[in-house]
């Protein structure tokens, strides 16, 4: 098969236009991604009300958040490969229906365990909709400007949903926390009904040599245990026997998983895809990029509410400029990617994010929003708008259609695991510096080391992305998911084919 990166055929005029059906397809997929991000951010602000209403201790409350992360991050690899094998449309629609039902259940239950179970089921369903949705885009829109534009709109929906989730939660919680659980249900139902009419039908992968059951079990179990261990480490202790043994078990399962995948005729992850430097940089970039932002958002929320005494709605509005900037740039980033390539934009995005985090270290007990907080939010928003879509384009370019779900699952796993790991690390650092006497200044001082960690993670991501700007010799080639492309072009997206 000839890689789309190497084709020289010019697109027809019809291919350059988006039909109403294409727009409808993209909107359905964007709705699912928007709901995934919305669901993560909305529940955080509602936790105090949930705990008071259902009489839940803090140790139980955290699992309302962690249950979703566990289901989402733990099953993404399986979700991505399932989409390839059973059909992307079928997997997406079934998972979206489950998401809607779990949302309805979460808003009606009167039991903590049932609420946590509904959150886990929602995370599980999102683990199938996210890679299936991304692979539907990459197999529906031809590689090049059309796909880049579609991916930029799709990926920025996540940041927009996350930002608006904070605002919606602040408003809805004033009435009842149950509305924060119920809100996704009707939106998901509408997207499901429209999707049944518009989403393109996809055939199951043929001749795949059977199902990789051992790989699926090992991959899913290792990711579930990894996310569970990271989420519980701050509470159990990073140096505790339980945490260390869990990490050792994860390492052993991953080693066995790699051995199984190398011998499987139809692996859950074809390891050859990681021979591409651009693919590895995209995965590590997503890990550090989202990981640093997740830790930053968590610490800033605590700072604004616990130190400054801002309300949930006030805090949400403070984040709004970043989300608004991402949303407004959604339809334009694809054109920028066409012109400059993914590598340069990922580097620029990391530079902006790092600068924003560093500027935020100037905070005190009485910050001037216009000169301290707003510049950070604008830099973070601009960095997110440039880097996140570029990472998605770089990860999926040059990948054969029958492996798009696999790569999409791998990318989303990097996002979720990165968020879980670096949030846990930032939390552990803040906890280690917690003052005996919780004065506002002492609490603020305990947050600074966590913000420094977030900044360092972003710097690591920046250094990794800078390595992608070095160009190899013109004749050197690498393997990208079964297609041969020149390493010098792996991070670039041609304007014309």
C-alpha positions in Angstrom: 0.0 0.0 0.0 1.3 3.5 -0.8 1.2 5.8 2.2 -1.0 8.9 1.8 2.1 11.0 2.8 3.9 10.0 -0.4 1.1 10.3 -3.0 1.5 13.0 -5.6 -2.0 12.9 -7.0 -3.9 16.2 -6.7 -7.2 16.1 -4.9 -10.3 16.6 -7.0 -12.4 19.8 -6.5 -15.1 17.7 -4.9 -12.7 16.3 -2.4 -11.8 19.8 -1.2 -15.5 20.5 -0.2 -17.3 19.2 2.9 -20.8 17.9 2.2 -23.5 18.4 4.8 -23.2 14.7 5.6 -19.5 15.1 6.4 -20.3 18.0 8.7 -23.0 16.0 10.4 -20.6 13.1 10.9 -18.0 15.3 12.4 -20.5 17.0 14.7 -21.6 13.6 16.1 -18.0 12.6 16.8 -17.3 16.0 18.3 -20.3 15.6 20.6 -19.0 12.4 22.0 -15.5 13.8 22.6 -17.1 16.9 24.1 -19.1 14.8 26.5 -16.0 12.7 27.5 -14.1 15.9 28.5 -17.2 17.5 30.0 -17.9 14.5 32.3 -14.3 14.7 33.7 -14.4 18.3 34.7 -18.1 18.6 35.8 -17.9 16.1 38.6 -15.0 17.7 40.5 -17.0 20.8 41.6 -20.0 18.7 42.6 -18.1 16.4 44.9 -18.8 18.3 48.2 -22.5 18.3 47.4 -22.5 14.6 46.5 -20.7 13.7 49.8 -23.2 15.7 51.9 -26.3 14.3 50.1 -25.2 10.6 50.1 -23.2 10.8 53.3 -19.9 9.6 51.7 -16.5 10.0 53.3 -13.6 11.6 51.4 -12.0 8.2 50.7 -15.2 7.1 48.8 -15.7 10.5 47.1 -12.4 10.2 45.3 -13.5 7.0 43.6 -16.3 9.0 41.8 -13.5 10.6 39.9 -11.0 7.7 39.9 -13.7 5.2 38.8 -14.1 7.0 35.5 -10.4 7.4 35.0 -9.9 3.7 35.8 -12.4 2.5 33.2 -11.3 5.1 30.6 -7.5 4.7 30.9 -7.6 0.9 31.5 -9.5 -0.2 28.4 -8.4 2.2 25.7 -6.0 -0.2 24.1 -8.8 -2.8 23.9 -11.3 -0.2 22.7 -9.1 0.9 19.8 -8.4 -2.6 18.5 -12.0 -3.6 19.0 -13.0 -0.8 16.7 -10.7 -2.1 14.0 -11.9 -5.7 14.3 -15.6 -5.3 14.8 -16.3 -2.1 12.9 -15.8 1.5 14.0 -19.4 2.6 13.5 -20.8 -0.4 15.4 -18.4 0.0 18.3 -18.9 3.8 18.5 -22.8 3.6 18.6 -23.0 0.8 21.1 -20.5 2.5 23.4 -22.4 5.8 23.1 -25.7 4.1 24.0 -24.0 2.6 27.1 -22.6 6.1 28.0 -26.1 7.6 27.8 -27.6 4.9 30.0 -24.8 5.2 32.6 -25.3 8.9 32.7 -29.0 8.4 33.5 -28.2 5.9 36.1 -25.7 8.2 37.8 -28.2 11.0 38.2 -30.9 8.7 39.8 -29.0 6.5 42.2 -29.0 7.0 46.0 -26.0 4.9 46.8 -22.3 5.7 46.7 -21.3 2.2 45.3 -23.9 2.5 42.6 -22.7 6.0 41.7 -19.1 4.8 41.5 -20.2 1.8 39.3 -22.0 4.2 36.9 -18.9 6.3 36.7 -16.8 3.2 35.9 -19.2 2.1 33.2 -19.1 5.6 31.7 -15.3 5.5 31.6 -15.4 2.1 30.1 -17.8 3.3 27.3 -15.6 6.4 26.7 -12.7 4.0 26.2 -14.5 2.6 23.2 -16.0 5.9 21.8 -12.8 7.9 21.9 -10.6 5.7 19.7 -13.5 4.6 17.5 -14.4 8.3 16.9 -10.9 9.3 16.1 -10.4 6.4 13.7 -13.7 7.2 12.0 -12.4 10.7 11.2 -9.0 9.4 10.0 -10.7 6.9 7.7 -13.5 9.2 6.5 -11.5 12.4 5.7 -8.6 12.0 3.3 -5.1 12.7 4.7 -4.0 16.2 4.1 -5.8 19.6 4.6 -9.3 18.1 5.0 -8.3 15.6 7.7 -6.1 18.2 9.5 -9.0 20.6 9.7 -11.3 17.8 10.9 -8.8 16.7 13.5 -8.2 20.2 14.8 -12.0 20.7 15.3 -12.4 17.3 16.9 -9.5 17.5 19.3 -10.2 21.1 20.4 -13.7 19.9 21.5 -12.0 18.1 24.4 -10.5 21.3 25.7 -13.7 23.2 25.2 -15.7 20.5 26.9 -13.3 20.5 29.8 -13.4 24.3 30.3 -17.2 24.5 29.9 -17.7 21.6 32.2 -16.3 23.7 35.0 -18.8 26.5 34.2 -21.8 24.1 33.8 -20.9 22.4 37.1 -20.8 25.7 39.0 -24.2 26.6 37.7 -25.9 23.2 37.9 -24.6 22.3 41.4 -26.4 25.3 42.7 -29.6 23.5 41.9 -28.6 19.9 42.4 -25.5 17.8 41.8 -27.7 15.2 40.0 -28.1 17.6 37.1 -24.3 17.4 36.5 -24.7 13.6 36.1 -27.9 13.8 34.0 -26.8 16.5 31.6 -24.7 14.2 29.3 -27.6 11.7 28.9 -29.9 13.7 26.5 -26.9 15.0 24.5 -25.5 11.5 24.1 -29.0 10.2 23.0 -29.3 12.9 20.4 -25.8 12.2 19.1 -26.7 8.4 19.0 -29.8 8.9 16.9 -28.1 11.3 14.5 -25.1 9.0 14.3 -27.2 6.0 13.3 -28.2 8.0 10.2 -25.0 9.7 9.3 -22.0 7.7 10.4 -20.4 5.8 7.6 -20.6 2.0 7.7 -17.3 0.2 8.2 -16.5 -3.4 7.5 -14.9 -5.6 10.0 -11.2 -6.3 9.4 -10.9 -9.4 7.3 -8.1 -11.9 7.4 -6.8 -10.7 10.8 -5.9 -14.2 11.9 -8.1 -14.5 14.9 -8.5 -12.5 18.1 -5.6 -11.7 20.4 -7.3 -12.9 23.6 -4.0 -13.2 25.7 -2.9 -9.8 24.5 -6.2 -8.2 25.3 -6.3 -9.7 28.8 -2.7 -8.7 29.5 -3.0 -5.2 28.0 -6.2 -4.4 29.7 -5.1 -5.8 33.1 -1.8 -4.0 33.0 -3.4 -0.7 32.2 -6.1 -1.1 34.8 -3.5 -2.0 37.4 -1.2 0.9 36.4 -4.0 3.5 36.6 -5.3 2.0 39.9 -1.8 2.1 41.4 -1.1 5.7 40.3 -4.5 6.9 41.6 -4.0 5.2 45.0 -0.3 5.9 45.4 -0.7 9.3 47.1 -3.0 7.7 49.7 -1.2 4.4 50.2 2.3 6.0 50.0 4.7 5.9 47.0 7.2 3.9 49.0 4.7 1.5 50.5 5.0 -2.2 49.9 1.6 -2.2 48.2 2.6 0.5 45.7 6.0 -0.9 44.9 4.6 -4.5 44.4 1.9 -3.1 42.2 4.4 -1.3 39.9 6.5 -4.5 39.8 3.4 -6.4 38.8 2.6 -3.9 36.0 6.2 -4.1 34.7 6.1 -7.9 34.6 2.7 -7.9 32.8 3.9 -5.4 30.3 7.0 -7.5 29.5 4.9 -10.6 29.0 2.5 -8.5 26.9 5.3 -7.4 24.6 6.4 -11.1 24.2 2.8 -12.1 23.4 2.3 -9.3 20.9 5.5 -10.2 19.0 4.2 -13.7 18.4 0.5 -12.9 17.8 -0.8 -13.1 14.2 -3.3 -10.3 15.1 -1.8 -8.3 18.0 -3.6 -5.8 20.1 -0.8 -3.4 19.3 1.5 -4.1 16.4 4.9 -3.2 17.8 6.2 -2.2 14.4 4.2 1.0 14.6 6.6 2.2 17.2 9.5 2.0 14.9 8.5 5.5 13.6 10.2 8.3 15.5 7.3 10.6 14.8 4.9 8.1 16.3 6.9 7.7 19.5 7.3 11.5 19.8 3.5 11.9 19.4 2.8 9.4 22.1 5.4 10.8 24.6 4.3 14.3 23.7 0.7 13.5 24.5 1.8 11.9 27.8 3.7 14.9 29.0 1.5 17.6 27.4 -1.8 16.4 28.9 0.0 15.3 32.1 1.4 18.7 32.8 -1.9 20.4 32.1 -3.9 18.1 34.3 -1.6 18.7 37.2 -1.7 22.5 36.6 -5.5 22.7 36.3 -5.9 20.7 39.6 -3.4 22.9 41.6 -4.8 26.2 40.2 -8.3 25.1 41.1 -7.2 24.4 44.7 -5.3 27.7 44.8 -8.3 29.8 43.7 -10.8 28.1 45.9 -8.8 27.2 49.1 -6.3 30.1 49.2 -8.2 32.9 47.4 -11.6 31.8 48.6 -13.2 32.1 45.1 -16.4 30.3 44.3 -16.6 27.4 41.9 -18.2 29.6 39.3 -15.6 32.3 39.8 -12.9 29.7 39.4 -14.5 28.3 36.2 -14.7 31.8 34.7 -11.0 32.4 35.4 -10.2 29.4 33.2 -12.7 30.5 30.5 -10.2 32.6 28.4 -8.0 29.5 27.8 -11.0 27.4 26.7 -12.5 30.2 24.6 -9.2 30.6 22.8 -9.0 26.9 22.0 -12.7 26.9 20.8 -12.2 29.9 18.6 -9.1 28.4 16.9 -10.7 25.1 16.2 -11.4 25.7 12.5 -8.1 27.5 11.8 -5.5 25.2 13.3 -5.8 22.7 10.4 -4.6 25.4 8.0 -1.7 26.3 10.2 -0.7 22.6 10.4 -0.8 22.3 6.6 1.6 25.2 6.3 4.1 24.6 9.1 3.9 20.9 9.8 3.1 19.2 13.1 6.7 19.2 14.5 7.1 23.0 14.7 3.6 23.5 16.1 4.1 20.9 18.8 7.4 22.6 19.9 5.7 26.1 19.8 2.8 24.8 21.9 5.1 23.3 24.5 7.1 26.6 24.6 3.8 28.5 25.3 2.6 26.0 27.9 6.0 26.1 29.7 6.1 29.9 29.7 2.5 30.0 31.1 3.4 27.6 33.9 6.5 29.6 34.8 4.6 32.9 34.8 2.1 31.4 37.2 4.9 30.8 39.8 4.6 34.6 40.6 1.2 34.1 42.3 0.7 35.4 45.8 -2.2 35.9 48.2 -3.6 38.9 46.3 -2.9 38.3 42.6 -3.8 40.8 39.9 -5.9 38.8 37.4 -5.0 40.9 34.4 -1.2 40.8 34.9 -0.7 37.4 36.6 -3.5 34.9 35.9 -4.8 36.1 32.5 -1.4 35.9 30.7 -1.0 32.4 31.9 -4.4 31.3 30.8 -3.9 32.9 27.3 -0.5 31.2 26.9 -1.9 27.8 28.0 -4.9 28.2 25.7 -2.8 29.1 22.7 -0.4 26.2 23.5 -3.2 23.7 23.8 -4.8 25.0 20.5 -1.5 24.4 18.6 -0.1 21.3 20.1 -3.0 19.0 20.9 -4.4 18.8 17.3 -0.9 18.5 16.0 -0.1 15.5 18.2 -3.3 13.8 16.9 -2.3 14.5 13.3 1.2 13.3 13.8 0.1 10.1 15.5 -2.4 9.1 12.8 -0.6 10.2 9.6 0.7 7.4 7.4 -1.2 4.7 9.3 -3.2 2.2 7.3 -6.9 2.3 7.7 -7.1 -1.1 9.4 -4.8 0.1 12.2 -6.3 3.6 12.8 -8.3 2.3 15.8 -5.2 0.8 17.3 -3.1 4.0 17.0 -6.1 6.1 18.3 -6.4 3.8 21.3 -2.7 4.1 21.9 -2.8 7.9 21.7 -5.7 8.2 24.1 -4.0 5.8 26.5 -1.0 8.1 26.5 -3.3 11.0 27.3 -5.2 9.3 30.1 -2.1 7.6 31.7 -0.1 10.8 31.5 -2.9 12.7 33.2 -3.3 10.1 35.9 0.5 9.8 36.6 1.4 13.4 36.7 -1.7 14.5 38.6 -0.7 11.9 41.3 2.9 13.1 41.3 1.9 16.7 41.7 -0.6 15.8 44.5 2.1 13.8 46.3 4.6 16.7 46.1 2.0 19.1 47.5 1.1 16.6 50.3 4.7 16.2 51.2 5.0 20.0 51.7 1.7 20.3 53.5 2.1 22.7 56.5 1.2 21.8 60.1 -0.6 25.1 60.5 -2.7 25.7 57.4 -2.4 29.5 57.1 -3.1 30.9 53.6 0.6 31.7 53.0 1.7 28.2 54.2 -0.8 26.5 51.9 0.3 28.6 49.0 3.9 27.7 49.7 3.0 24.0 49.6 1.5 24.4 46.1 4.6 26.0 44.6 6.7 22.7 44.5 3.8 21.1 42.7 3.7 23.9 40.1 7.5 23.5 39.7 6.9 19.8 38.9 4.3 20.7 36.4 6.7 23.1 34.7 9.5 20.5 34.6 7.2 17.9 33.0 6.4 20.5 30.3 10.1 21.2 29.8 10.7 17.4 29.3 8.0 17.4 26.7 9.5 20.4 25.0 13.0 18.7 24.8 11.4 15.5 23.4 9.5 17.5 20.7 12.7 19.5 19.8 14.3 16.2 18.7 11.7 15.9 16.0 12.9 19.1 14.3 16.2 17.4 13.3 16.0 16.2 9.8 17.4 12.9 8.7 19.2 12.3 5.4 16.7 12.4 2.5 17.2 8.7 1.6 16.6 7.3 5.1 13.2 5.7 5.6 11.2 4.3 8.6 8.2 2.0 8.8 4.9 3.6 9.8 2.2 1.0 10.4 2.9 -1.0 7.3 3.7 2.0 5.0 7.2 3.3 4.2 7.7 7.0 4.5 10.7 9.2 4.6 11.8 10.1 8.1 12.5 13.6 7.0 8.8 14.0 6.1 7.2 12.0 9.0 6.4 15.1 11.0 5.4 17.2 8.0 1.9 17.5 6.4 2.0 18.4 2.7 -0.3 21.2 1.5 -0.7 19.6 -1.9 -0.5 16.0 -2.8 
